[in-house]
Amino acid sequence: MRFANASVLFFLLASGALMALAMLRQRSQQSEPGDRYVALAALAMLLHPLAWWIADSLALQSDLTPFFAFDLIAACAIATAAAGEVTMGKRVASTAVLGALAVLALAISALKLPLQGAGITAPMMSSVLLCTIFIGAAAECNRNARLHTIAQGSVSLLALLCGLAAALQLLAGLLSVTAQANEVYGAQLLAATGFAWLLIKLMLIITLLQLSSAKRAELSDRISRQLVVKANAATNDLMVVTQAFYQLPGNALVTDDGGRILFATAQARRLLAYPETKNCVLEDLFLAVQPSGHQLVRALFEKPDHQAELMQIRMTRVECNGQGYHLLQLEAIPFDYGMLRGLLVDSRNDAPHEATGLLDHHFAIAAMADGWFRLLDPIDRYAASGVFWDKLRILSGSDSEIAHLENSIASASEAQGWLRLRNGGGLSISLQKLQAPDHKLFYRVHMTLVDDVLQSSAHAPCAESGETVR
């Protein structure tokens, strides 16, 4: 088997470029166990052509037949790379031992046998050994092709190329005998087989790189399936725990450190009339929320029948993976008008353009926040008592609108109104009807100045010029 210098140079450049591109493409990916055998096979196939090119370029007269031993190593590495993790262990060890023995036999034969003459020669011996080892590699690749899923095509192609390589080496062995009888004709055939050998080796390198890429994809697919299985198992466990916690006989909520509700037990949802808790905070579920002592909150809840219920919420902080959560236990407490006043009025801090208050079942003023006194004090020294409608008539001359608001709240749970104030400003009024457990009604009122100029001023809107607000 002889080689042309140009063919060898093309083979070396093409193989080096392919291996460099493969390394650049796979440098950010996880290493696959069979990659080392792919690299060993590719490098081993380069050494004999590289030695030939160096010797030819420098005009060195030396026997390069022993370098065919590296092709024996390449065949063993190809078989091992095709087997991969599927046939690790004794089979890989036996393949490695066979390759080592073949390399040793070739080296001894090439050194001891004569290079010319009749009988068994070193080129013929190398061809026979290469043919034998590549037949074994083809058989190993063919046996392992069915054991792979994604890489099955690449392994099958390796088996075919190894078979072609074995057949070519057998042909080269026969031609080495023919070359002794007809040197011109035999030399041409050996040169052709040399070119074919380089072509097969180039195709083997390409297929090995494809095998490496396919095995990476196969490994990634296997890891993905394992992750999915583990995630499904963890999700099933979490679903069991969630369902168990959901059925606990207790009124409990779980919130994150920012107060956003993450979970509610079935009994808590039943107590709160099955609210939508996604991305909600306590202020979205209750009419009023007021801290009361350490890790204790009091809240006012409105049932679907507009009945008011006072609740006490105990908060327990829980740490998990460096994140803070709160376990909230809801407990209904006896209704108390003093606590109701503290939740709806005393705890509020009205803006200068707002007024909040609480009315009894006769619409008499039960409690008002500071905004109400800023609104009414300059013209009525008794703003803290009296009937709400009478106070509105002091502020506004819109008797028809006040009467409409009074009739609306008498027949509905909520009412909205807008009054024109005597000084020219506007007042938006919102009334909400609630029922205590003793079936007595009370009303929550909220008022807002709607004139932009008056909203920016803290002065009383109904005070005459020259009057000041106390």
C-alpha positions in Angstrom: 0.0 0.0 0.0 1.5 3.2 -1.2 0.5 6.8 -0.7 0.7 10.0 -2.8 2.1 13.0 -0.8 -0.8 15.3 -2.0 -3.4 12.8 -0.9 -1.9 12.4 2.5 -1.7 16.2 3.0 -5.3 16.6 2.0 -6.3 13.8 4.4 -4.4 15.4 7.3 -5.8 18.9 6.7 -9.4 17.7 6.2 -9.2 15.4 9.3 -7.6 18.2 11.4 -10.2 20.7 10.4 -13.1 18.3 11.1 -11.7 17.5 14.6 -11.1 21.2 15.4 -14.7 22.1 14.4 -16.0 19.3 16.5 -14.0 20.5 19.5 -15.2 24.1 19.1 -18.8 22.9 18.8 -18.7 20.6 21.9 -16.4 22.6 24.2 -19.4 24.0 26.1 -21.1 20.7 26.4 -20.7 18.0 29.1 -18.1 15.4 28.3 -19.5 11.9 27.3 -17.7 8.8 28.5 -17.1 7.5 25.0 -15.5 10.8 23.8 -12.0 9.7 24.8 -12.2 6.6 22.6 -13.4 8.7 19.7 -10.5 11.0 20.1 -8.1 8.1 20.5 -9.3 6.5 17.3 -9.2 9.7 15.3 -5.7 10.6 16.5 -4.4 7.0 15.9 -5.6 7.1 12.3 -3.7 10.3 11.7 -0.3 9.0 12.9 0.7 6.7 10.0 -0.2 9.2 7.3 1.5 12.0 9.3 4.7 9.9 9.5 4.5 9.1 5.8 4.1 12.7 4.9 7.0 13.8 7.1 9.3 11.0 5.7 8.3 11.9 2.1 8.8 15.6 2.6 12.2 15.1 4.2 13.2 12.3 1.8 13.8 9.9 4.7 14.6 6.3 3.8 12.9 4.3 6.5 10.4 1.5 7.0 7.0 2.9 8.1 5.2 -0.4 8.3 5.3 -0.5 12.1 3.2 2.7 12.1 0.3 0.6 10.9 0.1 -0.5 14.6 -1.7 2.8 15.3 -4.4 1.7 12.8 -4.8 -1.4 14.9 -5.2 0.8 18.0 -7.7 2.9 16.0 -9.8 -0.2 15.2 -9.9 -1.2 18.9 -10.9 2.3 19.9 -13.6 2.4 17.2 -15.1 -0.9 18.6 -14.9 0.5 22.2 -16.5 3.8 21.2 -19.3 2.0 19.4 -19.9 -0.2 22.5 -19.9 2.8 24.8 -21.6 2.3 28.2 -23.7 -0.5 26.9 -20.9 -3.2 26.9 -18.4 -1.7 29.4 -16.4 -4.1 31.6 -15.1 -7.4 30.4 -15.9 -6.9 26.8 -14.0 -3.6 26.6 -11.1 -5.2 28.5 -11.0 -8.1 26.1 -11.0 -5.7 23.1 -8.2 -3.7 24.6 -6.1 -6.9 25.2 -6.7 -8.1 21.6 -5.6 -4.7 20.3 -2.5 -4.7 22.4 -1.5 -8.2 21.2 -2.2 -7.3 17.6 0.0 -4.2 18.0 2.8 -6.2 19.6 2.6 -8.9 16.9 2.7 -6.3 14.1 5.7 -4.5 15.5 7.7 -7.7 16.0 6.8 -9.0 12.5 7.7 -5.7 10.8 11.0 -5.6 12.5 12.0 -9.2 12.1 10.7 -10.2 8.7 12.4 -9.1 5.5 10.9 -6.2 3.5 11.4 -7.9 0.1 11.6 -11.4 -1.2 9.3 -14.3 -1.3 7.2 -15.6 1.5 5.5 -13.7 4.3 6.6 -10.0 4.3 6.0 -7.2 6.7 3.4 -5.4 4.4 1.5 -8.6 4.0 1.6 -9.3 7.7 0.3 -5.8 8.5 -2.5 -6.2 6.0 -3.6 -9.5 7.5 -3.6 -8.1 11.0 -5.4 -5.0 10.0 -8.0 -7.1 8.1 -8.5 -9.3 11.1 -8.8 -6.5 13.6 -11.2 -4.5 11.4 -13.4 -7.5 10.9 -13.6 -7.7 14.7 -14.4 -4.0 14.9 -17.1 -4.4 12.3 -18.7 -7.3 14.2 -18.6 -5.3 17.4 -20.2 -2.3 15.8 -22.8 -4.4 14.2 -23.6 -6.1 17.5 -24.0 -2.8 19.3 -25.9 -1.0 16.6 -29.3 -2.4 17.8 -28.5 -1.4 21.4 -28.5 2.3 20.7 -31.5 4.5 19.9 -30.3 7.9 18.7 -26.8 6.7 17.7 -27.9 3.6 15.8 -27.3 5.1 12.3 -23.8 6.2 13.2 -22.8 2.8 14.7 -24.3 0.9 11.7 -22.3 3.1 9.3 -19.1 2.4 11.4 -19.7 -1.3 11.0 -20.0 -0.9 7.2 -16.9 1.2 7.0 -14.9 -1.2 9.2 -16.0 -4.0 6.9 -14.9 -2.0 3.9 -11.6 -1.3 5.6 -11.1 -5.1 6.3 -11.9 -5.9 2.7 -9.4 -3.2 1.5 -6.7 -4.6 3.7 -7.3 -8.1 2.4 -7.0 -6.7 -1.1 -3.8 -4.9 -0.2 -2.3 -8.1 1.2 -3.0 -9.9 -2.1 -1.6 -7.0 -4.1 1.6 -7.1 -2.0 2.2 -10.6 -3.4 1.2 -9.4 -6.9 3.6 -6.5 -6.7 6.6 -8.9 -6.5 5.7 -10.4 -9.9 4.8 -7.2 -11.7 6.3 -4.2 -10.1 4.7 -1.5 -12.4 1.2 -2.9 -12.3 1.4 -3.8 -8.6 2.7 -0.3 -7.7 -0.3 1.3 -9.4 -2.7 -0.9 -7.6 -1.0 -0.3 -4.2 -1.2 3.4 -4.9 -4.9 3.1 -5.6 -5.5 1.1 -2.5 -3.5 3.7 -0.5 -5.8 6.5 -1.7 -8.9 4.3 -0.9 -7.5 3.6 2.6 -7.1 7.3 3.3 -10.6 7.9 2.0 -12.1 5.2 4.3 -10.1 6.6 7.2 -11.5 10.1 6.5 -15.0 8.7 6.4 -14.4 6.8 9.7 -13.3 10.1 11.4 -16.4 11.8 10.1 -18.6 9.0 11.3 -16.9 8.9 14.7 -17.5 12.6 15.2 -21.2 12.1 14.3 -21.3 9.2 16.8 -19.9 11.4 19.5 -22.5 14.1 18.7 -25.3 11.5 18.6 -24.2 10.0 21.9 -24.2 13.4 23.5 -27.7 13.9 22.3 -28.6 10.4 23.6 -27.0 11.2 27.0 -28.9 14.5 27.1 -32.1 12.8 26.2 -31.6 10.1 28.9 -30.8 12.7 31.5 -33.8 14.7 30.5 -36.0 11.6 30.9 -34.5 10.9 34.3 -35.1 14.5 35.4 -38.7 14.3 34.2 -39.2 11.0 36.2 -37.7 12.6 39.3 -39.7 15.8 38.8 -42.9 13.8 38.4 -42.1 11.8 41.6 -41.3 15.0 43.5 -44.5 16.6 42.1 -46.6 13.6 43.1 -45.1 13.8 46.6 -45.8 17.5 46.7 -49.4 16.9 45.5 -50.0 14.4 48.3 -48.6 16.8 50.9 -50.7 19.6 49.4 -53.9 17.6 49.4 -53.2 16.5 53.0 -52.6 20.1 54.1 -55.6 21.2 52.2 -57.8 18.8 54.1 -56.5 19.7 57.5 -59.3 20.7 60.0 -58.1 24.2 60.6 -58.5 27.7 59.2 -55.0 28.3 57.9 -53.3 30.4 55.2 -49.7 30.4 54.0 -48.2 33.7 52.8 -44.7 34.6 51.6 -42.6 37.3 53.2 -44.3 40.0 51.2 -47.8 39.0 52.4 -48.9 37.3 49.2 -51.2 34.4 49.9 -49.7 31.1 48.6 -52.1 28.5 50.0 -55.3 28.1 52.0 -56.9 25.1 53.6 -60.3 23.9 52.6 -61.8 25.0 55.9 -60.2 28.5 55.6 -61.6 28.8 52.1 -65.0 27.7 53.4 -64.8 30.3 56.2 -63.9 33.1 53.7 -66.6 32.0 51.2 -64.2 30.4 48.7 -62.3 33.5 47.6 -59.8 33.8 44.8 -56.5 33.9 46.6 -54.1 34.0 43.7 -51.7 36.9 44.1 -53.9 38.3 46.9 -53.0 39.9 50.2 -55.0 40.1 53.4 -56.3 43.5 52.5 -58.0 42.0 49.4 -59.9 39.5 51.5 -60.9 41.6 54.4 -62.6 45.0 54.7 -60.1 46.2 57.3 -56.9 44.7 58.7 -55.1 46.1 61.9 -52.0 44.7 63.6 -52.6 44.0 67.3 -49.6 42.9 69.3 -46.8 40.6 68.3 -47.6 38.3 65.4 -51.3 39.1 65.9 -53.7 40.8 63.4 -57.4 41.7 63.7 -59.6 41.9 60.7 -63.1 42.6 59.6 -64.6 40.2 57.1 -67.8 40.6 55.1 -69.8 37.4 54.4 -71.7 37.0 51.2 -74.9 37.9 53.0 -73.2 41.2 54.0 -72.9 40.1 57.6 -69.8 41.4 59.3 -67.5 39.1 61.3 -64.5 40.0 63.4 -61.5 37.7 63.1 -58.2 37.3 64.9 -55.2 36.1 62.8 -52.2 34.5 64.5 -49.0 34.6 62.4 -46.2 32.1 62.7 -43.0 32.8 60.8 -41.4 29.8 59.0 -38.0 29.7 57.3 -37.4 27.5 54.3 -34.2 27.5 52.2 -33.4 31.0 53.3 -36.9 32.4 52.4 -39.4 33.5 55.0 -43.1 32.5 55.0 -46.0 33.0 57.4 -48.5 30.5 58.6 -51.8 32.3 59.4 -54.4 30.8 61.7 -57.8 32.4 61.4 -60.1 32.5 64.4 -63.6 34.1 64.7 -64.0 36.3 67.8 -67.1 37.8 69.4 -68.4 40.9 67.7 -67.5 44.1 69.5 -68.5 47.6 68.4 -65.4 49.1 70.0 -63.1 46.8 68.0 -65.2 47.5 64.9 -64.6 51.3 65.5 -60.9 50.7 65.9 -60.7 48.8 62.6 -62.8 51.1 60.4 -62.1 54.5 61.9 -59.4 54.8 64.6 -56.7 52.9 62.6 -57.2 54.9 59.5 -55.0 57.9 58.5 -57.1 59.8 56.0 -55.5 62.0 53.4 -56.4 65.7 53.4 -59.0 65.1 50.7 -60.6 62.0 52.3 -63.1 61.4 55.1 -64.0 58.0 56.6 -66.7 57.2 59.2 -69.1 54.7 60.8 -72.9 55.1 61.0 -75.3 53.2 63.2 -78.6 51.7 62.0 -80.4 55.1 62.2 -77.6 56.7 60.1 -76.4 58.6 63.2 -72.7 59.3 63.4 -71.0 56.6 65.5 -67.4 57.5 64.7 -65.6 59.6 62.2 -61.9 59.9 61.3 -60.0 63.2 61.2 -60.9 63.9 57.6 -64.5 64.4 58.6 -63.6 67.1 61.1 -61.4 68.9 58.7 -64.3 68.9 56.3 -67.1 70.0 58.8 -65.6 71.7 61.9 -65.4 75.3 60.5 -69.2 75.4 60.0 -70.5 72.8 62.5 -69.0 72.5 66.0 -71.0 69.3 66.6 -69.5 67.2 63.7 -69.0 64.2 65.9 -72.7 63.6 66.5 -76.0 63.9 64.7 -77.7 62.4 61.7 -75.5 61.9 58.7 -78.0 63.3 56.2 -78.4 66.5 58.2 -74.6 67.0 58.0 -74.6 66.5 54.3 -77.3 69.2 53.9 -75.1 71.6 55.8 -72.3 70.9 53.3 -74.4 70.9 50.2 -77.7 72.2 48.9 -78.2 69.2 46.6 -81.3 67.9 48.5 -82.4 65.7 45.6 -79.0 64.0 45.4 -78.9 63.4 49.2 -82.5 62.0 49.0 -81.4 59.7 46.2 -78.4 58.5 48.2 -80.6 57.9 51.2 -83.2 55.9 49.2 -80.4 53.9 47.4 -78.8 52.6 50.5 -82.1 51.7 52.0 -82.8 49.3 49.2 -79.3 48.1 48.3 -76.1 47.0 50.1 -74.0 49.8 48.5 -74.7 53.3 47.3 -72.7 56.0 45.4 -73.4 59.7 45.3 -71.9 63.0 44.3 -72.7 66.3 45.9 -72.0 69.9 44.9 -70.6 71.7 47.9 -71.7 75.1 48.8 -68.3 76.6 48.1 -68.3 75.1 44.5 -66.2 72.0 45.2 -67.4 68.4 44.7 -67.8 65.5 47.2 -68.0 61.9 46.2 -69.7 59.6 48.8 -69.7 55.9 49.1 -71.9 54.0 51.6 -71.7 50.3 52.4 -74.3 48.5 54.4 -73.2 45.8 56.8 -75.0 43.6 59.4 -73.8 42.7 62.8 -74.4 39.2 64.2 -77.2 40.6 66.3 -78.9 41.6 63.0 -78.4 45.3 63.6 -77.3 47.3 60.6 -74.4 49.7 60.5 -72.9 51.6 57.6 -69.4 52.3 56.5 -68.9 55.7 54.8 -66.1 57.0 52.7 -66.0 60.5 51.2 -63.5 62.1 48.7 -63.1 65.6 47.5 -63.1 65.5 43.7 -62.0 69.1 43.0 -58.3 69.1 42.1 -57.6 72.5 43.6 -59.2 71.5 46.9 -57.5 68.1 47.0 -54.1 69.9 47.1 -55.2 72.1 50.0 -55.6 71.1 53.6 -58.1 74.0 54.3 -61.8 73.2 55.0 -63.7 73.4 51.7 -66.8 75.0 53.2 -65.1 77.7 55.2 -65.7 81.3 54.2 -62.8 83.5 53.3 -61.2 84.8 56.4 -62.2 81.6 58.5 -59.4 79.2 59.4 -59.5 75.5 60.2 -59.0 74.5 63.8 
